């Protein structure tokens, strides 16, 4: 059976540690903020919430499955308890795990999330796995590629070569930290093959090597010039911007919600995966752009990146009852 959605990227376990004694210091315009705690002291925390089977691509796979797609995940875990927990969690979410690899002698990726007020700082450590292209007979409708470890360059090159053999498969690329560090030239074949590219404004500036003052429209056109047909840039609470393959640019606002966010982890993953899932279902880009903010809005009302993900019925109900101001507007 052909897959609708194949997510590729690292999976992690990450306990959320709710801090209660910390402070945040920012430069002008709330940029370059830093979280501070007492040096050399014992810092009390409120509680811990364990999270299994998370990470950009795992979050995307769960999102797609909740929205009714036949979703699978190609990722690696260690032969440890955390790896078993990840597999069990994904199975409960109806994500196909047949393409996952349990690598002997390896640990499952383990991060720590320092959660203070509504924001989080993540301590990350990626294990080095023996990556290889998944054995797939029939190309999936969409591949969703996101965060991988620093040793994954050969894997990216092999994936680019495999994608040439499945020309009808569309690629969504939501780059992670190490993929951005690898640089555009190194991953040029991935950029050129991409149908949908999604990142936030700060990532777009790093990818293009431009100043933070650069206009959104220039960022969109700059990223599209690297090869992606459709480019979306999210801009935190200010909404998101999109440039279609035909050159039409839109602005999409946040979905209006009177509730304050509870915890913001996974909002970007929810947005990007929901747009991709809508396109995989057959929605137009204009329709798909309105799906993303709804799932992002829901995710920030719970702790972690997956608990608040919506089913298709739930998402479409929000869309049906949305106020008139929740609409696309042209970007000059």
C-alpha positions, 0 to 999 in steps of 0.5 A, a space after each residue: 500500500 502506498 504511503 501518503 506521508 513518510 517522515 524522515 529524521 531523528 527521534 528523541 525522548 525528552 523530559 520536560 523540566 518545569 522550572 520555577 526559579 529562573 530569570 530571562 534577560 533580553 537585549 533590545 526588542 526582546 532579541 538574544 534572550 538568555 535564561 539565567 539560574 543561580 550558579 553553583 546552587 541547587 535549583 528546585 523545579 516544579 515537576 517533570 513530564 516524560 516525552 517519548 517519540 518526539 522530534 521534528 519528524 516524529 511530531 510530523 508523522 503523528 500529526 499526519 496520522 491524526 489527520 487521517 493519512 497513512 503515515 510512516 517514520 524512518 528513524 533510528 532508536 537504540 536497543 534500550 528501554 527508551 527505544 522500546 517506548 518510542 516504538 510503542 508510543 508511535 504504534 498507539 498513534 497509528 504511525 507505521 513503524 516498519 521502516 524504523 531501525 533499532 540499532 544494536 549497541 546504540 542509545 536512543 537520542 535523549 534531550 532535556 527541555 528546560 521549561 520556564 513560563 511559556 518558552 523552553 530551552 532544549 539541551 540536545 545530543 544526537 547519537 550517531 547512527 548508521 543511516 541508510 535509505 529505507 527499503 521502499 518498493 513504491 514511492 510515498 506521495 510525500 516525504 517529510 525531511 527534518 532534523 538529523 545528526 551532524 554525521 548525516 551528510 552521506 545519508 542526505 546525499 543517498 536520500 537525494 539520489 533515491 528521490 531521483 528514482 521516485 519522481 512522483 514523490 513530493 518532498 517537504 523540507 523543514 531543516 533542523 539545526 545541523 542541516 542548516 549548518 551543513 549549508 545550502 551548497 552541501 545540500 543543494 540537491 535536497 533544496 533543488 528537489 524540494 516541493 515545500 520548504 518551511 522554516 522560521 524567519 531567523 532560520 531563513 536569515 541564517 540560511 541566506 546569510 543576511 541581516 535580521 532587518 531583511 524584508 520577508 518578501 526578499 527572504 521568500 524569494 531568496 529561499 525559492 531561488 535555492 530550488 524549492 517550489 513553495 516557500 513558507 516562513 513562520 514569524 512567531 506570533 506574527 503569523 506566517 508568509 508563503 510564496 507559491 510556485 507561481 510567484 503569488 505571496 500570502 500572509 496568514 495570521 495566527 488562529 485567534 485564541 483568547 487563551 494564553 499559550 501553556 507551552 510552545 514546543 512543537 508549534 512549528 512542527 504542527 504548522 509545517 506538518 499540517 500544511 504538508 498533510 493538507 497538500 497530500 490530501 489534495 487541498 490547494 495551497 491556499 486551503 493548506 495554509 489555513 490548516 497550519 495555524 490551527 494545529 499550531 494554536 492547539 499544540 501550544 495549549 498542552 505540554 509537548 509537541 504532540 498532545 494537542 495535535 488535532 484530528 481532521 474532524 477537529 481541525 475542520 471544525 475550527 476552520 468552519 467556525 473561524 472568524 472572518 478575519 482569519 483569512 489569507 491576505 496578499 503580500 505586496 
